[in-house]
Amino acid sequence: MKKPQLPLIIGGFAILLLVLTNPCIEEHKAAVKTKIMETAGGEMIKEAEDKGGFATLGAMLGATFAENLINNLVSRDNYLLFSLTKATFDGESKIIGVGILGNVFITTKTDELKKRAD
């Protein structure tokens, strides 16, 4: 094999790897849900367990509502090699994460989404 071909083969392999491991929309939504539930959802359920009874039921209903809200607000822009997680508020889309190599990295911009879920 000639030396000039090696960088082309490695580059082609890298591009193929990025395309094949680009996360799907479900992975983006799951990452946003996880990020929000880690902060807001966990606190709500812990407080409700301390109060007991109907407070726990209310916290679980709130978590279900938040999950439905996330499903409606979160979308993905696919650029083949990577993808962007977007959330739409009042007709305006904001980038809140990046998906690459099978992972989704959510930024701290989920605060506005968390406020709407509460």
N, C-alpha and C positions, 0 to 999 in steps of 0.2 A: 504494500500500500504506500502511496506517495504521501509525503508530509503535508502538502496543502489540503489533502482530503480529510485528514484527521479533525481539524477544527470544524469542518462542515458536518461531519458525522456526529460529533459531540453536540454541536449547536442544534442539529435536527433532533437528536435524542432529547435534549433539554426542552425544546418546543413541544415535542410529542408528550413528554411527561407533564408539562404544564397544562396542555389541553385535556389530557385524560384525567387529571386530578382536580379540575376546576369544580368547586362545590355547586350543588344544585340549589334551587330556591328553598327547599325544605331544610337544608342545612343552614342557610342564612337565617330563616325564621327561628329555627331551634336555638341558634346562637344568641339571637336577640332575646328570646324567651328566657334562656338560661341567665343572661346578664341581668335582666330586670328582676327575675325571681330571686336571684342571689341577694339582691339588695332589698327591694320593696316587698316582695312576696314572703320571704323568710321572716322579716320583721312583723308583718301583719299576722301571720299564722302563729308566731310565738306569743304576741300580745293577746291574740284571741284565746290561745290555750290557757293563758294565765287567768283570763276572765271566765272561760268555760262556756258551755251550752251554745246559745244562739250566736255568740261572737265568733266561735269557730266556724259555724255554718256560714255566717256572713263573710268571713275571710276566704273561705273556699269558693263562694259565689263570686267574690271580687277577683280571685285568681282566674276563674273561668272567664269572666268578662274581660280581663286583661289579655288573656290568651286569644280570645276572639278579636279583640282590638288589634293586636299585633298581626294576626293573620290578614286583616284588612289593610293595615297601614304599611307593612313592609313588602318591598319588592327587590328585584335583583336586576342589574344591568350586566349582561354577559359580554365579555370582550375576548372570549376563547382562552386566552392565556391566564386571565384572572377575572374576577367579577367584583362588582361593587354592591354593597347592601345599602338600599335607600329606604327612607321613611318619608311618607307624604303627610304634611300637616297643612290644612287650610289651602290646598291646591299647590303647595310649594314642596318640592322634594329636596331632601338633604341627605348627603352621604354619611352613613353612620358606621360603615365597616368595609372590610376588604376580604375577599375570599381568594386564596391561592394555595396550591399544593395540598388540597383536601382539607384545609383549615379555614375557619372564618374568624377574623379578628375584629371585634366590635370596639369602637372608640367610646369615649366618655360622653359623646353627644346623645346618648340614650336618655339623658335626664329629662328632656322634653317629652319623650315617649312615655317615660315612667310617670310623669305628672299627669298625663292624659289617661293612663291606666288606673290611677288611684281614684 
